[in-house]
Amino acid sequence: MSAPTSKPTVTEREAREVAEAAREQDWRKPSFAKELFLGRFRLDLIHPHPLPADDDVERGEEFLAKLRDFCESKVDSARIERDARIPDDVITGLKELGALGMKIDTKYGGLGLTQMYYNKALALAGSASPAIGALLSAHQSIGVPQPLKMFGTQEQKDTFLPRCARTDISAFLLTEPDVGSDPARLATTAVRDGDDYVLDGVKLWTTNGVVADLLVVMARVPKSETGRGGITAFVVEAGSEGVTVENRNAFMGLRGIENGVTRFHRVRVPAANRVGEEGQGLKIALTTLNTGRLSLPAMCAGAGKWCLKIAREWSAAREQWGKPVALHEAVGAKISFIAATTFALEAVLELSSQMADENRNDIRIEAALAKLYGSEMAWKMADELVQIRGGRGFETAASLAARGERAVPAEQMLRDLRINRIFEGSTEIMHLLIAREAVDAHLSVAGDLIDPDKSLPDKAKAGANAGLFYAKWLPKLVAGPGQLPGSYAEFHPAGHVDLSPHLRYVERTARKLARSTFYAMSRWQGRMETKQGFLGRIVDIGAELFAMSAACVRAELLRGRGEHGREAYQLADAFCRQSRIRVGELFDRLWTNTDDLDNKVVKGVLGGVYEWLEHGVIDPSDDGPWIAETPPGPSGRENVHRPVR
């Protein structure tokens, strides 16, 4: 049997069809964020704030205490940064602690933690070392346990979950050297041969791949008489013959991450290891990520907490012009931003996590918004911390320690957080993914109107359906509770800051956002999908509104429980006021922007019109290919696979 030698060639439309077929089509449960984008502020879906069960709290807190003790006594973050590797004894200790099985059911040997406490654990471990956070997250959020939990057979669960809970590290392999967010061009193949599939191909940026024992691999199965074919998921033993880890990649941050290039050459995988049916691979991947994405904002919220701690301690100790730098307004504004945003990120995370645990709502948009917003805001907070620290913020922790000062790894935090804007869907891709879900209701009733391939009868039918939908929907966008002064009065308890105006603002602004989206669809119709700048701003507005809502609801929860309620209300108020300014700027940029001009400039750049502007510098890059050629075949390189036993 010979492996295919050519990569699939697909058109833009074909690529979109593959992505569309992979997304969940139906909305069987309510969604707060989906309603928000439709101009309906369903506060009842998130307030009162959902709460975990007492036994879940007890079990979760018990593990957090053990994890904290382990991280404080066994994890040397500076060593991991210096050696660019998590020591084997630390990984072994995490296994013994049960950290590999935090989300795995107790009947399979796991800890059975809720999503809420899993995320608290990731924030804690990630603050000790972001590389450890990445190791645990990649293993459980997108590695073998989660896909099997949702789509695996009982036999697969019985076989693999006990291993994943205690001994075996897993990795998720989708990306290829020439395939990122366009999986329609996936080149790795899996050809049926009796009771096996034979895998051939190369995977890039395989987080945990260097040390993994088990792999979830996405490969293209050719269509046959017995199978539908398509992108399919497999559980693969990393030590199988023909599996070679050809390189351990190094990055600007997360230096301890075990990320590599993995080649498959005629790797035989039992058909029993196929997860789901042929062609379900992308749907499995996207569904897994619906909650799996919450791991990144968990670590982003943890980073915000650390940034706030360092900013507070440093700004009180450092004096300039006769007073602590925190009391200078230029610095104080940055500290206020870090404090308010950290509160909001934790509010978004805890609300989304508890909603995931209750499983009453569809949180695919909420989780995506949490990932998008968390990764962007955490990066900004770390950048502001570096600025607050000045030259010491730019200096490495090792250098600070060498000259006798506290070893604060602010610059490392900035480097480590940068990948989160790319990991598990870049900010740009997240904008498009969320925008697609946000306009789903419109496309469901009016999509055929703007589809050039639809017949006139289909368009006529769509027009009639759209008329009925918009006749009921549009009038509801004119007025609402946000215009009534007494609305949301429960968020103005005696002796506290008044948060009710912010919720009224969210209600009014949600309707304005929906009107703007409708106007844009009417204006651009089929070209709407090309207006990525506009769609990105729409999503960013929705993210701010979601964060404001979560912040207010969490503040009220803490007040009701007697846990720093007054201070929580102050932080929520500060965040909402800061957020409203950002929302106003985003609305202004919906219609006043340089998008069209930017497109013209881009074409000029690609056409070489401005090449003269590049003269006068030296390019230190070498002359290698932009994308490495990865033809199928046996590996000619040393296998650097390093399982930890």
C-alpha distance (Angstrom), angle and dihedral (degrees) to the residues before:
residue distance angle dihedral
M1 . . .
S2 3.81 . .
A3 3.77 123.3 .
P4 3.80 119.9 -120.7
T5 3.79 112.6 -96.9
S6 3.79 103.1 -164.0
K7 3.77 129.1 73.6
P8 3.80 117.5 -128.3
T9 3.78 115.5 -96.4
V10 3.78 114.3 -146.4
T11 3.77 136.0 175.5
E12 3.79 123.3 -125.7
R13 3.79 90.0 -104.7
E14 3.80 92.7 50.3
A15 3.79 90.2 50.0
R16 3.80 90.8 52.0
E17 3.79 91.3 48.4
V18 3.81 91.0 54.2
A19 3.80 91.1 50.8
E20 3.80 92.1 45.3
A21 3.80 92.4 50.4
A22 3.82 90.0 52.5
R23 3.80 97.4 53.6
E24 3.78 121.9 88.3
Q25 3.78 106.3 -96.6
D26 3.77 101.7 -164.2
W27 3.79 134.6 63.5
R28 3.80 104.5 -149.0
K29 3.80 94.5 161.9
P30 3.80 132.7 42.7
S31 3.79 119.8 -92.9
F32 3.80 123.2 -156.5
A33 3.81 93.2 -159.0
K34 3.80 94.3 45.8
E35 3.80 89.6 52.4
L36 3.81 89.7 47.2
F37 3.80 91.8 57.6
L38 3.80 88.6 49.0
G39 3.80 90.1 56.3
R40 3.79 95.6 -103.9
F41 3.80 115.6 123.8
R42 3.82 101.7 -155.1
L43 3.80 99.0 -175.0
D44 3.80 88.2 163.7
L45 3.80 89.4 71.4
I46 3.82 92.8 63.3
H47 3.81 105.1 22.2
P48 2.96 127.8 106.2
H49 3.80 85.6 40.2
P50 3.83 110.3 -111.2
L51 3.81 113.9 -113.2
P52 3.81 134.3 -153.4
A53 3.78 122.3 -112.8
D54 3.80 117.0 -96.6
D55 3.81 94.4 -114.0
D56 3.82 90.5 50.5
V57 3.79 89.0 52.9
E58 3.80 92.8 48.4
R59 3.79 93.3 48.9
G60 3.79 92.5 44.1
E61 3.80 95.9 47.9
E62 3.80 91.0 48.1
F63 3.80 91.1 55.6
L64 3.81 93.3 43.7
A65 3.80 89.5 56.1
K66 3.82 91.1 52.5
L67 3.80 92.2 45.2
R68 3.80 92.2 49.3
D69 3.80 91.3 51.0
F70 3.81 90.7 48.7
C71 3.80 94.3 48.3
E72 3.80 93.1 46.7
S73 3.80 94.4 47.6
K74 3.81 105.0 31.1
V75 3.82 108.5 27.2
D76 3.81 118.1 84.3
S77 3.79 103.2 -171.8
A78 3.80 92.7 -175.1
R79 3.80 90.6 54.8
I80 3.79 92.1 50.4
E81 3.80 89.7 51.1
R82 3.80 92.3 45.5
D83 3.82 96.8 45.9
A84 3.83 94.8 34.2
R85 3.78 88.9 -133.8
I86 3.79 140.1 88.8
P87 3.81 106.2 -121.3
D88 3.79 114.7 -111.1
D89 3.79 91.7 -123.3
V90 3.82 90.0 57.8
I91 3.80 91.3 51.7
T92 3.79 90.0 46.7
G93 3.80 89.8 50.0
L94 3.82 91.0 51.5
K95 3.80 89.0 52.0
E96 3.79 91.9 50.7
L97 3.80 89.7 48.3
G98 3.80 89.7 55.5
A99 3.81 93.5 -117.3
L100 3.81 91.6 137.7
G101 3.79 89.5 61.4
M102 3.78 102.4 44.3
K103 3.81 93.1 124.0
I104 3.81 97.1 32.4
D105 3.79 118.0 103.3
T106 3.78 117.0 -102.8
K107 3.82 91.5 -120.1
Y108 3.80 87.5 67.9
G109 3.80 93.7 46.7
G110 3.80 96.8 -93.0
L111 3.79 130.4 125.6
G112 3.80 95.4 -113.2
L113 3.80 94.7 -140.4
T114 3.77 120.2 173.8
Q115 3.80 121.0 -113.1
M116 3.80 87.3 -104.9
Y117 3.80 94.5 58.1
Y118 3.78 93.8 37.3
N119 3.79 87.6 58.8
K120 3.81 92.1 46.0
A121 3.79 87.9 53.2
L122 3.80 92.4 49.6
A123 3.80 90.8 50.2
L124 3.80 89.8 51.1
A125 3.81 96.1 45.2
G126 3.80 91.7 41.9
S127 3.79 91.0 54.1
A128 3.82 89.7 54.8
S129 3.80 90.2 48.8
P130 3.81 126.2 -14.0
A131 3.80 88.0 -149.4
I132 3.81 90.2 61.6
G133 3.79 90.0 48.5
A134 3.81 89.2 52.7
L135 3.82 92.0 47.7
L136 3.79 93.8 52.6
S137 3.79 94.7 40.1
A138 3.80 96.8 48.9
H139 3.80 89.8 48.3
Q140 3.82 97.0 50.9
S141 3.80 108.7 20.4
I142 3.80 98.4 50.1
G143 3.81 104.7 -0.3
V144 3.80 126.7 90.2
P145 3.85 100.6 -60.4
Q146 3.81 99.4 61.9
P147 3.84 99.4 46.4
L148 3.81 90.4 46.0
K149 3.79 91.8 47.5
M150 3.81 89.9 55.6
F151 3.81 104.3 30.6
G152 3.81 109.6 10.3
T153 3.77 126.4 112.8
Q154 3.80 119.0 -114.4
E155 3.79 89.1 -107.7
Q156 3.80 91.0 53.9
K157 3.80 91.7 48.6
D158 3.81 91.7 49.0
T159 3.80 91.0 48.4
F160 3.78 103.5 43.4
L161 3.81 110.7 20.8
P162 3.83 96.2 68.3
R163 3.79 88.6 52.3
C164 3.81 92.2 48.4
A165 3.79 91.3 48.2
R166 3.80 96.5 59.7
T167 3.79 117.5 3.1
D168 3.80 117.1 12.4
I169 3.80 126.0 75.5
S170 3.80 116.1 -150.6
A171 3.79 136.0 -157.7
F172 3.81 137.0 -164.4
L173 3.83 117.2 -129.5
L174 3.79 118.1 -165.7
T175 3.82 109.0 117.3
E176 3.81 120.0 85.8
P177 3.81 131.7 -169.4
D178 3.80 90.9 -96.8
V179 3.81 99.0 26.1
G180 3.79 124.5 71.8
S181 3.79 121.6 140.6
D182 3.81 92.3 -6.3
P183 3.82 103.5 77.4
A184 3.79 92.5 170.0
R185 3.82 85.9 83.6
L186 3.80 93.8 54.6
A187 3.82 108.1 147.7
T188 3.80 103.2 -173.6
T189 3.79 108.6 103.5
A190 3.78 135.8 -157.0
V191 3.82 113.2 -163.4
R192 3.80 119.6 -167.2
D193 3.81 113.4 -120.0
G194 3.78 112.7 173.0
D195 3.79 109.9 -63.6
D196 3.81 91.8 -10.7
Y197 3.76 141.3 63.8
V198 3.80 118.8 -136.7
L199 3.81 113.9 -140.2
D200 3.81 125.5 -153.2
G201 3.79 127.7 171.8
V202 3.80 147.6 71.6
K203 3.81 128.4 -90.2
L204 3.81 125.0 -159.9
W205 3.83 133.1 -154.5
T206 3.78 93.6 16.9
T207 3.81 101.3 179.5
N208 3.84 107.1 -147.2
G209 3.80 87.8 6.3
V210 3.81 93.7 120.2
V211 3.82 93.4 58.2
A212 3.81 100.5 24.3
D213 3.78 124.3 126.8
L214 3.82 95.0 -171.4
L215 3.79 130.2 33.5
V216 3.79 134.8 -161.5
V217 3.80 102.8 -147.4
M218 3.79 126.9 -170.2
A219 3.80 112.7 -150.4
R220 3.78 137.5 164.2
V221 3.81 114.9 -109.7
P222 3.83 115.3 -158.3
K223 3.78 114.8 -122.2
S224 3.79 112.8 -103.6
E225 3.79 141.8 171.1
T226 3.80 89.9 -92.3
G227 3.80 100.7 38.4
R228 3.82 140.4 39.5
G229 3.79 92.3 -134.5
G230 3.78 124.2 -155.9
I231 3.79 134.6 121.5
T232 3.79 107.4 -21.7
A233 3.82 136.2 -177.5
F234 3.81 123.6 -127.0
V235 3.80 135.7 -179.8
V236 3.80 106.2 -133.0
E237 3.80 128.9 -171.4
A238 3.80 104.4 -122.9
G239 3.79 90.9 -143.7
S240 3.80 94.0 57.0
E241 3.79 118.7 129.5
G242 3.79 109.5 -92.4
V243 3.84 95.9 29.0
T244 3.82 110.8 117.4
V245 3.80 128.4 176.4
E246 3.80 97.9 -149.2
N247 3.78 100.0 -178.0
R248 3.79 141.8 12.4
N249 3.79 104.1 -140.8
A250 3.82 123.4 -138.0
F251 3.81 124.7 -149.6
M252 3.78 142.5 -171.9
G253 3.80 89.2 -104.9
L254 3.81 139.5 13.4
R255 3.78 87.7 50.6
G256 3.79 92.4 177.1
I257 3.79 94.6 56.1
E258 3.82 116.2 120.8
N259 3.78 98.4 -138.4
G260 3.78 123.1 151.7
V261 3.79 153.9 148.9
T262 3.80 114.5 -89.0
R263 3.80 125.1 -164.3
F264 3.79 125.2 -160.6
H265 3.81 117.5 -159.5
R266 3.78 116.3 178.8
V267 3.78 91.1 -33.6
R268 3.77 110.7 177.6
V269 3.80 113.9 -140.0
P270 3.81 121.3 -178.7
A271 3.78 113.5 -115.4
A272 3.80 85.6 -127.2
N273 3.83 86.8 69.8
R274 3.79 93.0 62.0
V275 3.80 109.8 113.2
G276 3.79 110.7 -139.8
E277 3.77 122.2 -25.8
E278 3.79 129.0 -40.3
G279 3.79 109.8 -77.6
Q280 3.81 95.0 24.4
G281 3.80 95.9 97.8
L282 3.79 99.1 102.4
K283 3.79 92.6 43.4
I284 3.80 88.8 51.9
A285 3.81 90.8 48.8
L286 3.80 94.6 48.8
T287 3.80 94.3 43.5
T288 3.80 90.3 49.4
L289 3.79 89.5 52.5
N290 3.82 92.9 52.7
T291 3.80 89.1 84.3
G292 3.80 97.7 10.9
R293 3.79 89.5 70.8
L294 3.80 89.5 67.7
S295 3.81 89.7 76.4
L296 3.80 92.2 73.6
P297 3.82 97.4 51.9
A298 3.81 86.7 46.5
M299 3.78 90.2 62.3
C300 3.80 90.8 39.7
A301 3.80 90.4 55.9
G302 3.79 88.8 49.1
A303 3.80 89.7 51.4
G304 3.79 90.0 52.0
K305 3.80 90.5 54.0
W306 3.81 90.6 52.4
C307 3.81 92.4 46.5
L308 3.80 89.5 52.2
K309 3.81 92.4 49.7
I310 3.81 93.5 50.8
A311 3.82 93.0 42.6
R312 3.81 90.6 51.8
E313 3.79 96.3 46.8
W314 3.80 96.2 41.5
S315 3.79 96.6 43.2
A316 3.79 91.6 52.1
A317 3.82 93.0 49.3
R318 3.81 98.7 42.4
E319 3.80 114.2 78.7
Q320 3.79 127.6 -167.4
W321 3.81 127.0 173.7
G322 3.76 93.2 0.1
K323 3.81 102.1 -49.4
P324 3.84 141.7 62.7
V325 3.79 111.9 -76.3
A326 3.82 89.4 -121.9
L327 3.79 88.5 70.1
H328 3.79 92.5 57.8
E329 3.80 105.8 94.7
A330 3.82 95.4 -133.1
V331 3.80 90.5 58.7
G332 3.80 95.3 34.3
A333 3.80 91.2 59.4
K334 3.80 89.9 57.3
I335 3.80 91.9 49.8
S336 3.80 90.9 49.2
F337 3.80 89.7 51.0
I338 3.81 91.8 50.8
A339 3.83 93.3 47.5
A340 3.81 96.1 45.7
T341 3.80 94.1 43.2
T342 3.80 93.3 47.9
F343 3.80 88.7 54.1
A344 3.81 90.8 49.8
L345 3.82 94.7 46.3
E346 3.78 91.1 52.0
A347 3.81 89.4 46.9
V348 3.82 91.8 52.3
L349 3.80 91.4 45.7
E350 3.80 96.9 47.8
L351 3.79 93.6 44.1
S352 3.81 92.9 48.7
S353 3.80 92.3 43.9
Q354 3.78 94.4 50.5
M355 3.79 90.6 45.9
A356 3.82 87.8 53.1
D357 3.80 90.5 51.0
E358 3.81 93.8 49.2
N359 3.81 91.1 47.2
R360 3.80 91.4 -156.1
N361 3.79 94.1 118.9
D362 3.78 135.6 47.6
I363 3.82 102.6 -116.6
R364 3.80 101.4 179.2
I365 3.83 91.2 116.3
E366 3.81 94.3 39.1
A367 3.81 91.9 53.1
A368 3.79 91.7 46.7
L369 3.81 91.4 48.6
A370 3.81 90.1 48.7
K371 3.80 90.7 53.0
L372 3.80 93.7 45.3
Y373 3.79 96.3 44.3
G374 3.79 95.8 39.1
S375 3.79 95.0 51.5
E376 3.80 93.9 47.0
M377 3.81 96.8 44.7
A378 3.81 95.4 42.9
W379 3.79 89.5 54.6
K380 3.80 90.0 51.6
M381 3.79 91.9 48.3
A382 3.81 92.1 51.4
D383 3.79 90.3 47.3
E384 3.80 90.4 52.0
L385 3.80 90.3 49.0
V386 3.79 90.6 54.4
Q387 3.80 88.4 50.4
I388 3.81 92.0 49.2
R389 3.79 89.9 51.0
G390 3.81 91.2 48.8
G391 3.80 114.7 -168.4
R392 3.79 89.9 -2.9
G393 3.79 88.7 57.9
F394 3.81 89.9 58.3
E395 3.81 92.8 44.7
T396 3.79 119.2 89.2
A397 3.79 121.0 -111.6
A398 3.82 90.3 -118.7
S399 3.80 91.3 54.9
L400 3.80 92.0 47.8
A401 3.80 90.7 51.3
A402 3.80 92.2 46.8
R403 3.78 90.9 60.6
G404 3.78 94.6 43.5
E405 3.82 104.4 -96.3
R406 3.78 131.6 119.7
A407 3.80 109.7 -75.3
V408 3.82 99.6 -123.6
P409 3.85 110.6 172.4
A410 3.81 96.5 -152.4
E411 3.80 94.4 139.1
Q412 3.81 89.6 48.6
M413 3.79 90.4 52.5
L414 3.80 89.2 54.0
R415 3.80 91.4 50.3
D416 3.78 93.9 44.4
L417 3.81 94.3 49.5
R418 3.80 95.0 49.1
I419 3.81 93.7 79.9
N420 3.80 92.5 59.6
R421 3.80 89.0 74.9
I422 3.82 86.4 61.4
F423 3.83 105.6 28.7
E424 3.83 118.2 99.7
G425 3.79 93.2 0.8
S426 3.80 123.1 -8.3
T427 3.79 119.3 -113.8
E428 3.80 89.3 -102.9
I429 3.80 93.1 51.1
M430 3.80 91.3 44.5
H431 3.81 89.2 54.4
L432 3.80 90.1 55.4
L433 3.80 94.7 42.1
I434 3.79 93.3 50.8
A435 3.80 92.3 42.0
R436 3.81 89.7 54.7
E437 3.80 90.8 53.5
A438 3.80 91.9 42.8
V439 3.81 92.8 57.1
D440 3.81 94.6 39.1
A441 3.80 93.0 108.6
H442 3.82 90.3 53.9
L443 3.80 93.8 47.4
S444 3.80 91.0 47.1
V445 3.79 92.0 60.8
A446 3.80 102.7 25.4
G447 3.80 105.4 22.4
D448 3.79 94.4 104.3
L449 3.81 89.8 55.8
I450 3.80 91.3 66.1
D451 3.81 98.0 34.9
P452 3.83 107.5 105.0
D453 3.82 91.5 -156.5
K454 3.80 95.4 58.6
S455 3.81 120.7 101.6
L456 3.79 124.0 -117.5
P457 3.82 92.3 -105.4
D458 3.81 89.6 52.5
K459 3.80 90.3 49.6
A460 3.78 91.2 48.6
K461 3.78 91.5 51.7
A462 3.81 90.7 47.4
G463 3.79 89.7 49.8
A464 3.77 91.5 55.0
N465 3.80 92.9 47.8
A466 3.79 91.4 47.0
G467 3.78 91.1 50.5
L468 3.79 91.6 55.9
F469 3.80 93.2 45.9
Y470 3.79 96.6 48.3
A471 3.81 93.3 42.3
K472 3.82 87.5 63.7
W473 3.80 99.0 33.7
L474 3.81 105.9 44.5
P475 3.83 97.3 57.7
K476 3.82 89.1 56.4
L477 3.81 90.0 61.3
V478 3.79 93.3 64.8
A479 3.80 102.2 71.1
G480 3.78 139.1 6.6
P481 3.82 147.3 147.6
G482 3.79 90.1 -63.9
Q483 3.79 88.9 76.2
L484 3.81 94.4 53.2
P485 3.84 113.3 89.3
G486 3.79 93.8 -145.9
S487 3.80 97.9 52.2
Y488 3.82 119.6 122.2
A489 3.82 90.9 12.1
E490 3.82 91.3 160.5
F491 3.80 86.5 75.3
H492 3.80 90.8 65.1
P493 3.82 104.0 66.7
A494 3.78 118.5 171.9
G495 3.78 114.2 -81.6
H496 3.80 95.1 15.7
V497 3.78 136.6 99.6
D498 3.79 111.7 -88.8
L499 3.82 110.7 -109.0
S500 3.80 96.2 170.0
P501 3.84 94.0 91.0
H502 3.79 88.8 58.8
L503 3.80 92.5 53.7
R504 3.79 90.4 47.3
Y505 3.80 86.9 51.5
V506 3.81 90.7 51.5
E507 3.81 90.7 51.2
R508 3.81 93.3 49.3
T509 3.78 93.2 43.0
A510 3.80 93.5 49.0
R511 3.80 88.5 58.3
K512 3.81 90.5 47.1
L513 3.81 89.6 49.9
A514 3.80 91.4 52.1
R515 3.81 91.4 48.4
S516 3.80 90.3 50.8
T517 3.80 91.3 50.3
F518 3.80 91.8 49.4
Y519 3.78 91.9 48.4
A520 3.79 91.1 50.3
M521 3.81 92.0 50.3
S522 3.78 90.1 49.7
R523 3.79 90.9 48.7
W524 3.80 101.4 43.8
Q525 3.83 102.5 21.0
G526 3.82 107.6 170.5
R527 3.81 91.7 11.8
M528 3.80 91.3 60.1
E529 3.81 91.9 96.5
T530 3.82 90.1 59.6
K531 3.81 93.0 55.5
Q532 3.78 93.7 87.3
G533 3.79 94.6 155.6
F534 3.80 91.5 55.7
L535 3.82 93.0 44.4
G536 3.79 91.3 49.0
R537 3.81 91.5 54.7
I538 3.80 91.3 47.3
V539 3.81 89.5 54.0
D540 3.81 92.8 45.2
I541 3.80 90.1 53.8
G542 3.79 89.7 50.6
A543 3.80 90.3 49.4
E544 3.80 91.2 53.6
L545 3.81 91.8 48.5
F546 3.80 91.0 49.4
A547 3.80 91.1 49.3
M548 3.80 92.1 48.5
S549 3.79 90.9 50.7
A550 3.80 92.6 48.0
A551 3.82 92.0 47.5
C552 3.79 93.0 52.8
V553 3.80 94.0 45.1
R554 3.80 91.8 48.8
A555 3.79 92.0 48.1
E556 3.80 89.9 54.1
L557 3.81 90.6 47.3
L558 3.81 91.7 53.4
R559 3.81 91.3 45.8
G560 3.78 91.2 51.6
R561 3.80 91.0 50.1
G562 3.77 94.0 46.7
E563 3.80 92.7 -117.1
H564 3.82 110.0 137.1
G565 3.80 90.2 -50.8
R566 3.79 96.2 160.6
E567 3.80 92.4 49.5
A568 3.81 91.7 44.3
Y569 3.80 90.5 53.8
Q570 3.82 89.4 51.2
L571 3.80 92.3 50.7
A572 3.81 92.0 46.2
D573 3.79 90.1 50.0
A574 3.81 92.2 49.5
F575 3.80 91.7 47.8
C576 3.80 93.7 48.2
R577 3.79 92.2 49.8
Q578 3.81 91.1 49.9
S579 3.80 91.0 44.8
R580 3.81 93.5 50.6
I581 3.79 90.0 57.7
R582 3.82 90.2 52.6
V583 3.82 91.0 47.5
G584 3.80 91.1 52.2
E585 3.79 90.9 52.6
L586 3.80 91.4 48.5
F587 3.81 92.1 51.6
D588 3.79 89.9 50.2
R589 3.80 89.6 52.6
L590 3.80 93.6 50.6
W591 3.78 90.0 79.6
T592 3.81 103.9 11.5
N593 3.78 107.7 60.5
T594 3.80 144.0 108.7
D595 3.82 97.1 -113.1
D596 3.82 95.9 123.9
L597 3.78 92.8 43.5
D598 3.79 90.6 47.3
N599 3.80 89.8 55.0
K600 3.80 90.5 53.6
V601 3.79 91.7 49.1
V602 3.81 91.0 49.4
K603 3.79 91.3 53.9
G604 3.78 88.4 50.1
V605 3.80 91.9 50.6
L606 3.80 92.3 49.6
G607 3.78 90.3 46.3
G608 3.79 92.3 53.9
V609 3.81 94.6 -114.4
Y610 3.81 91.6 133.5
E611 3.78 98.4 35.8
W612 3.79 89.6 116.5
L613 3.82 87.6 68.1
E614 3.80 90.0 67.0
H615 3.82 94.1 60.2
G616 3.80 120.2 110.4
V617 3.81 100.7 47.1
I618 3.79 136.9 87.0
D619 3.80 120.3 -126.1
P620 3.83 108.8 -139.8
S621 3.84 91.9 -166.3
D622 3.78 117.8 110.8
D623 3.79 123.1 -122.1
G624 3.80 98.6 -104.1
P625 3.81 122.2 131.6
W626 3.80 118.7 -78.3
I627 3.80 89.7 -128.3
A628 3.79 119.5 25.2
E629 3.77 117.8 -120.9
T630 3.79 108.9 -115.1
P631 3.81 108.0 -176.9
P632 3.80 114.9 179.4
G633 3.76 117.1 -100.6
P634 3.77 141.9 90.5
S635 3.78 118.9 -35.1
G636 3.76 118.7 -105.1
R637 3.78 94.1 -167.7
E638 3.79 135.7 84.2
N639 3.77 114.8 -89.8
V640 3.82 106.8 -117.2
H641 3.80 93.8 -176.6
R642 3.82 106.3 139.8
P643 3.81 114.0 -175.6
V644 3.80 113.4 -167.0
R645 3.81 111.8 -126.9
